[in-house]
Amino acid sequence: MNEKIEGIIFDLDGVICSTDQYHYQAWKSLADSLGIYFDKKINDRLRGVSRAESLEIVLENSDKVYSDEQKAALAERKNDMYVQLIRQMTPDDLSDDVRMTLQELRRRGYRLAIGSSSKNTRTILRQIGLGDFFDAVSDGTNITHSKPDPEVFLKAAEMLRLNAGSCIVVQDARAGIEAAANGHFYSAGVGEAATDPRVTWPIRKISDLLGIVNSQSRS
């Protein structure tokens, strides 16, 4: 990969903003109602995967066998609880570091996209004041495969009219870094993703991207 960087594709949860607490509360409430043990360690396994796959992980601790119809209903229950919780979000949930970085990347002319497995991506973006900010949004409503499949990022790049090799994927989860590698994207990892051996650039905060794109523009 030696193309000029022209686009940045951001994961949503844990990168642009944090909705982890709301996912945890909704899954915990569902599990408790079913008499299933659920804790934050189990919740960590749900990061970056689809709602249906997350439910399967939650149900691993259940002695009961659920039909596909029952699973669909349970997933919908969880989502209804989650949607109610994220409606509490406001533009204050966007950190100054993220806000400044997005504005500066936009000023410099980079094409910006969201690549998230969440089907609630657009709702969250509206809540935090970024409803119309990104050039493209690829999310759970237009993909069939969850990370580590690179589909969500490949579709984002296609929407931006860019090749994978000219985009940086920004992720906080290992599954996202693996997806970026599988799609032949550059990647910047924050949080646990920064320790993944496949990550191109480990970063401590989102504004570290500005230094990365500076160095790439000079190379």
N, C-alpha and C positions, 0 to 999 in steps of 0.2 A: 504494500500500500504506500504509494508515494504521490498521491494526488493532493492538490491544494485543498485545505479544509474550507468548506463553504457552508456547511450546515451542522447544527447541534440538535440532537434528539434527546429530550429529557424524559426520564421516567417521572411519574407524578408523585406517588406516595413515597415519602422519605427523601425526596430530592427537591421538588418544587415546594412542597408543603408536607406536613406529617398528619396522616389520618390513622396511623397505627392504633392509637388509643380507641378510636371509634370502631375499627375492625375488631379489636380485642373485646370491647364491651358487648358488641353485637353477637360475636361467636360465643362468648362466655355465657350470655343470657340464654342463647339457644341451647347450648350444652347443658346448662343447669336445669332448664325446663325438661330435658330428656333424661336427666339423671346420669349424665356422662361427665367424667372427669376432664377438665380442661384448664390449662395454665399457660403462662406466658412462654414457656419453652415450646409447647405445642404450637402456640400462636406464631412463633418465629418460623415454623416450618411452612406456614401459609403464605409467606411473603413472596410476591411475584408470580403466584400460580392462580389459576382461575377459581371462580366461586365453586364450581362443581367439584374440582379436584380438592379444594380446601375442605369441602364437606366430607369427602371420602376420608381425609386425614382425621377430621373430628370424630367420625363414626368408627374409627379403628378401636376406640375404647368402649364401644357399645356391644352388648351381648345380643342385641336385637338385629334382625335382618330387615332392611327397608327396601321396598319396591322402588322402581324408577320414579313412579308417580309420587310416592312419599318423599323421596329425595328432592324432587323438583319443588315440592311444597315447602320442605324445610329450607332449601336454598333461598326461596322467595321470602320466607319469614325472616331469615337473617338479613336479607337485603332491605326489607322494609324497615327493620330496626336501624340498620346502618344509615339509610337515607334520612331518617328522622334525626339522627345524631349529626350528620354532616351539614344539615341545614342550620346548625348553630355556628358554622364557620363564617368568618368575615375576612376582609382584606388584611386585618391585623394578624391573620394566620400566615401571612407571607412575610418572611424575615427581611430585614433591611439588606442583608447580604445577597439574598436571591433576587430581590427587586432591583438592586443596583446592577447586578450582573446581567440580568435580562435586558435592562434598558441599555447598557453599554454594548452588549452584543448586537442588539437591534441597531444602535447608532452606527456601529462598524459595518453594517450591511450583511450580517450572517442570516441565513434562513433558519428559522427556529420551529421545532415541532415537539409534540408530545408523543411518546410511545409507551402506552400503559395498557395492562391487561384489564383494568377496571372498566366496567360498563357505566360507572357513575362519573367518569372523567369530566364530561362537559358540565355536569352539575357542580362539581367541586371547583372547576375553573371559574364558573360564574360567581360562586360564593366568595372566592378570594379576589375577585376583581380582574380576572384574566380571561374572561369569556371570549373576547375577540382578539386577544394578543398574538397567539401563535399562527404561523403560516399554515400549519397542518396539524391535525389531531388524529392519530391512529390509536384505537382503543379496543376494548372488549366487544364493541358492537360491530366491528368489521374484520375480526380475525377468527380463525377456527382452531388455532394451535397456541397454547400458552408457552411462555419462556420455560425452558431454554431454547425452544424453537425461535428462530429469528424473525418470524413472520411479521410481528407488530412493528419491528424496526424497518424491515424491508418495505413495508407498505408506507411507513412514514417517509422514507427516502424517496419512494416513487411519487408520493404527493408533493414533495419538495422539488421533484425533477432532478434529483441528484443520485450519483452512484454511492454505494456503501462506502467506498474508499475515500470519499470526500466528506464524510460525516463522522462526528464524535457522538457516541451514545453515552449519556450520563446516568449512572445507576448506583443504587445503594445495596443491591442484593446480588449474591453470587449467581443466581439463575439468570439475572439480567446480563451480567458480564459474560457468562457462557453463551447466551443468546447473541450478544454482540460479536463474540469470537466466531460463532457458527455462521454469522452473516457477513463476516469479513469487514466489520466496522472497527474503527478506532474506538477506544473506550476510556472513560474517566470514572473511577470508582471512589465513592465516599462511604464512610462507615465500614461495615464488614466487607463491602465490595472492594475497598482499597487494599485488602490483604489477599485478594484472589490472584494467583500467579498468572492468570490470563489477561489481567487488566493492563492497558497501555500506559495510563497515567494514574497513580493513586493520588487522591487529593484530600485535603483536610476540610475544605469548605468550598462552596460552589464558585465563589469569586476566584479561586485558583485557576479556573478555566481561562481567565483573561490572560494570565501568563502563558498558558499552553498555546492559545491561538496566536499570541504575540510571537512566540518562538517558531511556530509553524509558518507564519507569514514571512519570517526572515530566512527560512531555510530554502 
